[in-house]
Amino acid sequence: GEPNILICCTKNIFPPVMNTTWIKNGEIIKGFKETSYLPAQDGTFRKLHYLAFIPNEHD
């Protein structure tokens, strides 16, 4: 497969504290990147998470 990036955008976070876990086939995936908390106009926060991967025929 070709290299890809999965992006997860989490919104409406308040207070700005959370844990994110990426799971594939029941296994925790490490190595994702994330932004710092980004303020929104309504006083909440959002955060982006990125996971680079190369898909195979089982994905």
Beta strands, then each sheet from edge to edge (+ up, - down):
strand 1: 4-13
strand 2: 22-24
strand 3: 27-29
strand 4: 33-34
strand 5: 38-39
strand 6: 45-53
sheet 1: 1+ 6- 4+
sheet 2: 1+ 6- 5+
sheet 3: 2+ 3-
end
